[in-house]
């Protein structure tokens, strides 16, 4: 059964870094795009970063641009997200998700279209203290 499992969350101090990972225990997913989202209770889910797997094209939300790096380990079928210089506003539950067939043109228009991602993990909590 296809599923995603996030790991790497934790409690850190502002200015530190974290590397989140998303594995696929059920086997590799035929995803055209993989992404990281985050959500704080009571607030809307926010897209953080996405990658178009075939081309390696990446997208970053303004809130993390310059501090985050999304990458794929194709051999181990793992999606990683490294966020440096963490801020208190990065505190959230982080989720990875996969998106089935989508053209690069469509993806570039809407890289973080959450309703087009159809497989989600359970999330990993990131807490940043000042």
C-alpha positions as CSV (number, residue, x, y, z in Angstrom):
1,X,0.0,0.0,0.0
2,X,1.4,3.4,-1.0
3,X,2.3,5.6,1.9
4,X,4.7,8.4,2.8
5,X,6.5,8.7,6.1
6,X,8.1,11.9,7.2
7,X,11.0,12.1,9.7
8,X,13.5,14.5,11.0
9,X,11.3,17.0,12.9
10,X,12.2,18.2,16.4
11,X,12.7,21.1,18.7
12,X,15.5,23.5,17.7
13,X,16.6,27.0,18.5
14,X,16.3,29.9,16.1
15,X,19.2,30.0,13.7
16,X,19.7,26.2,13.6
17,X,19.0,23.9,10.7
18,X,16.9,20.8,10.2
19,X,16.7,18.1,7.5
20,X,13.4,16.5,7.0
21,X,13.0,13.3,5.1
22,X,10.1,11.6,3.4
23,X,10.4,7.9,2.6
24,X,8.1,5.6,0.7
25,X,8.0,2.3,2.5
26,X,5.5,0.9,0.1
27,X,7.9,1.3,-2.8
28,X,8.7,4.2,-5.2
29,X,5.8,6.4,-6.2
30,X,5.2,7.3,-9.8
31,X,4.9,11.0,-8.9
32,X,5.6,13.8,-11.3
33,X,6.0,16.2,-8.4
34,X,6.8,15.9,-4.7
35,X,6.4,18.6,-2.2
36,X,6.6,19.8,1.4
37,X,3.7,21.6,3.0
38,X,3.3,22.9,6.5
39,X,0.4,23.7,8.8
40,X,-0.2,25.4,12.1
41,X,-3.4,24.4,13.9
42,X,-6.1,26.8,13.0
43,X,-4.3,28.2,10.0
44,X,-4.3,27.2,6.3
45,X,-1.9,24.7,5.0
46,X,1.1,26.5,3.3
47,X,3.2,25.1,0.5
48,X,6.9,25.2,1.3
49,X,8.8,23.7,-1.5
50,X,8.2,21.4,-4.5
51,X,10.2,19.5,-7.0
52,X,9.3,18.3,-10.5
53,X,10.9,14.9,-10.3
54,X,11.7,14.2,-14.0
55,X,13.6,17.5,-14.5
56,X,14.7,18.3,-11.0
57,X,13.0,21.7,-11.2
58,X,12.3,23.3,-7.9
59,X,10.0,25.8,-6.3
60,X,10.3,27.6,-3.0
61,X,7.8,29.7,-1.1
62,X,8.9,33.2,-0.4
63,X,8.9,32.4,3.3
64,X,11.8,29.9,2.9
65,X,13.5,31.0,-0.3
66,X,17.2,31.3,0.3
67,X,17.0,29.1,3.4
68,X,15.6,25.9,2.2
69,X,16.7,23.2,-0.2
70,X,14.5,20.4,-1.5
71,X,16.2,17.3,-3.0
72,X,15.4,13.8,-4.1
73,X,17.4,10.7,-3.4
74,X,16.3,8.6,-6.4
75,X,18.2,5.5,-5.3
76,X,16.6,5.3,-1.9
77,X,13.3,7.0,-3.0
78,X,13.6,9.7,-0.4
79,X,12.6,13.3,-0.5
80,X,14.5,15.7,1.6
81,X,14.0,19.2,2.8
82,X,16.7,21.1,4.6
83,X,15.8,24.4,6.2
84,X,18.6,26.6,7.5
85,X,18.5,29.6,9.8
86,X,15.2,28.4,11.3
87,X,12.8,31.1,12.6
88,X,10.0,30.8,15.1
89,X,7.5,31.3,12.3
90,X,8.8,28.0,10.8
91,X,7.2,26.2,13.6
92,X,4.5,23.9,12.1
93,X,3.7,20.3,11.2
94,X,5.4,19.5,8.0
95,X,3.9,17.1,5.5
96,X,5.2,15.6,2.3
97,X,3.0,14.8,-0.6
98,X,3.1,13.4,-4.1
99,X,1.3,14.6,-7.2
100,X,0.5,12.3,-10.1
101,X,0.7,13.1,-13.8
102,X,1.1,16.9,-14.4
103,X,2.8,18.7,-17.2
104,X,5.8,20.9,-16.5
105,X,3.9,23.8,-17.8
106,X,1.0,23.3,-15.4
107,X,3.4,22.6,-12.6
108,X,5.3,25.8,-13.2
109,X,2.0,27.7,-13.0
110,X,0.8,25.9,-9.9
111,X,3.7,24.1,-8.1
112,X,1.9,24.1,-4.8
113,X,-1.7,23.2,-5.8
114,X,-2.5,21.2,-2.7
115,X,-5.7,19.7,-4.1
116,X,-3.7,18.1,-6.9
117,X,-1.4,16.2,-4.5
118,X,-3.1,12.9,-3.8
119,X,-0.9,11.1,-1.4
120,X,0.1,12.6,2.0
121,X,2.2,11.6,4.9
122,X,1.2,11.9,8.6
123,X,3.6,14.8,9.2
124,X,6.6,15.6,11.4
125,X,6.5,18.4,13.9
126,X,9.1,21.2,13.8
127,X,9.3,23.6,16.7
128,X,11.6,26.5,16.7
129,X,12.3,28.4,19.9
130,X,13.9,31.8,20.1
